[in-house]
Amino acid sequence: MTDEQIELLISGIKELGLIPDKQKIVQLTKYTCLLQKWNKVYSLTAIIKTNHIITHHLLDGLTVVPYILEANKIIDIGSGMGVPGIILAIWNPLIQVRLLDSNQKKCTFLKQVIIELGLNNASVVCTRVEKHIPQQKFDIVISRAFASTQLFIKVARHLLVENGYFIAMKSKPDEIVMNSLQIKVKIPGINDERLLLKIENL
C-alpha cells in the first residue's frame, strides 16, 4: 500500500468509531498484499484495486466489530478470501475465530494468511457447513456469503450455542426473519448502505 492508501484505511477505521492500532494496520496491509498476490492465480475476489479492497473488504469487515465484543468464539461461514473472518481475527486477538469454506484453494490461502500474519486465534476448516461438527459450539455464527438468510440459519443452526446469535452481512434488505434486528451500517468510501441482520437463536 502507498502512504495515501494507508491513510485511507486509517481514516476509514476512525470513521467507523474504532481506534487505529499500528500492529493491526500492519497486519491489514500485509493481508491486502497477500490477497492481491494470491488472487492472480486463485481468483479469490473480483475486486483487485487496492482502494476498493480497503473499502469493500477491510472496512466492510470492520463494521461488524462493535457487535461481537461479548463473543469468545466466532465462526465465519463461507469465509472465501477471509472477510469478515480474517479481519475480525486481526482486530480481536482475544476472540477465537474459525474460518469455514468448502473450496480447497481458498482454504489454502486462508491457512497461509494465518501463518504469515501470526494469527494464533484463527483456524481453518475446509468442508461444507452441514458436515462440520465442532467439539464446542460458537457464540456467533457470521456470514457474508449467503444470498438467503433463511438458508444460512437452516444450515448453520447446529453450530450456535443456545443463547448465541447469527449475523448476516447483507448489501440489500432480505426476506423477513423472525427474532432479527436490522442494523444499517455506513462503510466509509461506499455510498450504498449495508445491513447487518442480528438474529437470536431461539
HUFENJO-V330341 format. One record per residue. N is the residue number from 1. PSI is psi in radians with two decimals (* if undefined). OMEGA is omega in degrees with one decimal (NA if undefined). D_LAST is the distance of its C-alpha to the last C-alpha in Angstrom with 1 decimal. Layout:
# HUFENJO-V330341
n:psi:omega:d_last
N:PSI:OMEGA:D_LAST
N:PSI:OMEGA:D_LAST
This chain:
# HUFENJO-V330341
n:psi:omega:d_last
1:2.56:173.1:44.1
2:2.95:176.8:46.8
3:-0.66:179.4:47.0
4:-0.67:179.5:46.0
5:-0.64:175.2:42.9
6:-0.68:177.7:41.9
7:-0.64:175.3:42.4
8:-0.74:178.3:40.2
9:-0.83:-178.0:37.4
10:-0.76:179.9:38.1
11:-0.63:176.9:38.3
12:-0.70:177.5:35.0
13:-0.76:178.3:33.3
14:-0.69:-179.8:34.8
15:-0.49:177.1:33.8
16:-0.04:179.6:30.1
17:0.28:-179.8:30.7
18:2.81:-178.4:30.9
19:2.05:179.5:33.9
20:2.46:179.8:35.9
21:2.31:-173.4:36.7
22:-0.80:-178.5:39.7
23:-0.70:-179.9:38.3
24:-0.66:177.3:35.2
25:-0.74:177.9:37.4
26:-0.78:-179.2:39.6
27:-0.72:178.1:36.7
28:-0.66:177.2:35.3
29:-0.76:179.9:38.9
30:-0.69:177.1:39.4
31:-0.75:178.7:36.2
32:-0.76:179.1:37.5
33:-0.73:178.4:40.8
34:-0.72:179.7:39.3
35:-0.76:179.8:37.2
36:-0.67:179.8:40.4
37:-0.87:-177.7:42.5
38:-0.48:-177.0:40.2
39:-0.46:179.8:39.4
40:-0.48:-178.4:43.0
41:-0.69:-171.3:42.6
42:-0.14:-179.4:39.0
43:1.05:-175.8:38.0
44:-0.52:-178.1:34.8
45:2.60:176.2:34.6
46:-0.21:179.4:36.6
47:2.01:-172.9:36.7
48:-0.39:179.6:39.8
49:2.39:-175.1:41.4
50:-0.78:-179.9:40.7
51:-0.68:-179.6:40.0
52:-0.59:174.1:37.4
53:-0.71:178.7:35.7
54:-0.84:-176.0:35.5
55:-0.85:-170.8:33.9
56:-0.30:179.4:31.8
57:-1.04:-175.2:30.6
58:-0.97:-178.0:31.2
59:-0.59:175.4:30.4
60:-0.83:178.7:27.6
61:-0.63:-177.8:25.9
62:-0.29:177.8:26.7
63:-0.36:-177.0:24.8
64:-0.39:-170.6:21.6
65:-0.81:-177.8:23.1
66:-0.25:-173.5:22.2
67:0.12:-179.0:18.5
68:0.23:-170.2:18.3
69:-0.51:-176.6:20.6
70:-0.02:-176.1:18.4
71:2.57:171.9:17.5
72:-0.55:-176.7:19.6
73:2.21:-179.3:18.7
74:2.51:171.4:18.0
75:2.31:178.4:18.5
76:1.95:-176.1:20.0
77:2.25:-177.2:19.7
78:0.83:-170.7:23.0
79:-0.45:177.1:24.6
80:-2.06:178.8:28.0
81:0.16:169.5:30.5
82:0.33:177.3:28.1
83:2.13:10.1:26.4
84:-0.03:-168.9:24.3
85:-0.90:-179.4:24.2
86:-0.73:-179.5:27.9
87:-0.76:-178.7:28.0
88:-0.62:177.8:25.1
89:-0.66:176.9:26.8
90:-0.79:-172.3:30.1
91:-0.42:-175.8:28.8
92:1.32:-174.8:26.6
93:-0.27:179.9:28.7
94:-0.14:178.9:26.7
95:2.30:175.5:23.5
96:2.17:-176.5:23.4
97:2.16:175.2:22.8
98:2.34:179.8:22.7
99:2.09:-177.6:24.1
100:2.24:175.3:23.4
101:2.61:-178.8:25.6
102:-0.11:-178.3:27.4
103:2.07:-174.4:30.6
104:-0.71:-179.5:33.2
105:-0.74:179.0:35.2
106:-0.67:177.6:32.3
107:-0.68:176.7:31.3
108:-0.75:176.8:34.9
109:-0.83:-178.3:35.0
110:-0.71:178.3:31.8
111:-0.67:178.9:33.3
112:-0.69:176.7:36.6
113:-0.79:-179.5:35.0
114:-0.73:179.3:33.3
115:-0.87:-173.8:36.8
116:-0.48:178.9:38.8
117:-0.12:180.0:36.6
118:0.71:-178.1:36.1
119:1.51:-178.1:32.3
120:-0.24:-178.8:31.8
121:0.16:-177.5:28.1
122:2.58:177.5:27.4
123:2.79:-176.6:27.4
124:2.38:172.2:27.5
125:2.17:-177.8:26.2
126:1.63:179.3:27.9
127:3.03:172.9:26.1
128:2.59:-175.3:23.7
129:-0.63:-178.1:20.0
130:-0.44:-175.7:19.5
131:-0.13:-177.0:22.2
132:2.01:178.5:21.1
133:1.63:-176.1:20.0
134:2.73:175.7:20.1
135:-0.63:176.5:21.2
136:2.47:179.1:18.5
137:3.04:-171.5:15.1
138:2.60:177.9:14.7
139:-0.60:-180.0:13.3
140:2.33:170.6:13.4
141:2.10:-173.2:13.9
142:2.65:176.4:16.3
143:2.54:170.6:18.6
144:0.09:-168.1:21.5
145:-0.27:-171.3:22.5
146:2.26:173.1:20.5
147:-0.63:-178.5:21.8
148:2.07:177.5:18.8
149:-0.63:178.9:15.4
150:-0.74:179.0:14.0
151:-0.73:177.4:16.0
152:-0.86:-179.6:15.1
153:-0.74:-176.9:11.3
154:-0.80:-173.5:12.7
155:-0.31:-173.9:15.3
156:0.02:-175.0:13.6
157:-0.57:-177.3:10.2
158:-0.16:-178.1:12.3
159:-0.18:-169.4:13.5
160:2.39:174.9:10.6
161:2.84:-172.6:10.2
162:-0.71:-177.8:7.3
163:0.36:178.9:7.5
164:-3.00:177.8:8.9
165:2.72:175.0:8.8
166:2.59:167.6:10.8
167:2.09:176.8:14.1
168:2.14:178.9:16.1
169:2.11:-172.3:19.8
170:2.61:175.8:21.4
171:-0.19:178.6:24.9
172:2.83:-179.3:24.3
173:2.50:-176.3:21.8
174:-3.12:173.3:19.4
175:2.78:179.8:18.1
176:2.26:179.5:15.7
177:2.22:-179.6:12.1
178:2.56:175.4:9.4
179:0.60:-178.0:7.8
180:2.62:175.5:10.5
181:2.14:178.5:13.5
182:2.12:-179.4:16.8
183:2.03:177.0:19.2
184:2.29:179.5:22.8
185:2.52:177.8:24.7
186:2.06:179.0:28.5
187:2.13:178.7:29.9
188:2.28:178.6:33.4
189:-0.08:178.8:35.9
190:2.22:-176.1:33.8
191:-0.70:-176.1:34.3
192:2.46:173.8:31.2
193:2.60:173.8:28.0
194:2.84:-179.6:24.9
195:2.48:164.7:21.2
196:2.17:173.2:18.3
197:2.05:177.6:15.0
198:2.04:-169.3:12.4
199:2.12:179.1:8.8
200:2.57:177.3:5.8
201:1.57:-178.2:3.8
202:*:NA:0.0
